[in-house]
Amino acid sequence: MMQRVILVPLAGALFASLLFAQATPSKPPGQKDPGFFGGSRGKEDDENARSVEGTVFDAAGREVDGAFVKIKDTKTLRVRSFLTREDGKYRFYGLSSNVDYELVADYKGASSEKKTLGVYDSRKKALINLRLEGKKE
């Protein structure tokens, strides 16, 4: 008898928690999923998404294989990175048009000058090449 008294409320509580778990939204109503770096996730936001790509060159003008390109969201300070291949190319997609981004390349102690992709740059597909300067002392 005592076991039945304990099991019935316990089973009811378990059933109720399952119902509420399925009814609870994953995010507050009306709030959009910002995506990575504030990029778009839905059809209505596609017109606000942009990308940047380019090539990393050494001081002699040759493409650099294995350069580490970093892009920093100046609003949230999040950093993404890309490792170039033998053609020296890099690319970043899903960037918000409402945020400034800073790009820099590093390779074996040499760094490029910091370049900015700003909010007033209206290109959907920006091209920013990076040239490595001498090694840091």
N, C-alpha and C positions, 0 to 999 in steps of 0.2 A: 504494500500500500504506500509506504513512504517513498519507494522508488518511483512509483507512478506520479506522485505529487511533485517530485523534482523533475522528472523527464518531460512532463506535459508543458510546463512553463519554459523549460529549456528549448524544446522543439519549437515552440511558438516564437521565442526570441530569435532563434536561428532563421526561421522562415521569414519573419519580419525584416531582419537585416538583409536577407537576399533580395527582398522586394525593394527596399530602399536603395541598395547598392546599384540596382539596374535603373532606377528612376533618377539617380543623381547625375547631373550633367558633368562632363569632364572639365569644362571651363565655364565661367559665368556667362549668362545669356547676353548676346550682343557683342561679346568680345571675340575678335578674330584671332586666328592662329598666326603669329607674326613670322613664322618660319625662321630659318637660320639667318642671323644678321639682319632681321627685320625684313627679309625678302618676302616675296609674295607666295601665297599658297593656294589662293582661289582664283577663279576666272576673272572676277572683278578687279583683282589687284595686278593682273598680268601687265597692264599698261604702265605700272609703276616700277616694274622690275627692270634691271639693266645688268650688263656684264662688262667685264674688262678683260682684255687679253693683250699680249705683247710678247716681245722677245728680249732675253737678257743677253747682252754683248759684253765681251771683255774689253780692255783698254785698246786692243788692236782691232776691234770690230768683228771678232769671231763670235758665233753663237756659243753659249756656255751650257754644257751638259752637267746637270747636278747642282745648279744654283738653287738656293733656297729663297723663294719669293714669299714675302709676308704682306698681308693686307690687314689694316687695322681700322675698325669701325670707330670713328672719333667720338661717337655718341655713347656707346656702351663699353668701349675699349676692348672689345673682343678681337682676337687675332686669328686669322686663318692662314694656312701656308700651302705652298705648292712647290714641288721639286721638279725642275725642268728636265726634259729629256735631251737627246743629242741635238735636236733642232733649236734648243734654247727657249722654246715657247712655254708660256704659262697662261692660265685662264681661270677666272672666278665668275660664277653665275649666281643669279638670285639676289643681286644687290639692290637695296632700296634706293630710290631716287631722292629720298628725303634725308640722306645721310652723307657726310663727307667721309672719304676713305683715304688712308695713306698707304702707299706702296713702297717697298724697299726690297732690294735683292742682296744676298750675301753669298760669297763663295770663297772658301779657303782664306779667310781674313780680309778679303776685299769686299767693299760695300758700294752700292749705288747711292746716288743722291735720292732723297725722299721725294716722291711725286705724289700729288693729290688728285683724286677724282672727286670733284666738288659737286654740290647740289645744283649749281648753275650750269653744269655740263649736261646738256640735254641729250647727248648721244645715248642710244639704247645699247650700243655695242662700242665701247670706248677702246681705242688702241693706245697703249702706253708702253713704249720700249724703255728698258732700263740698261744703263751702261755702268759697269763696275769700274770703280776708281782704284787707286793704289791701296795696298794693304794698310790696315790700321797700325799705328805705332804705339 
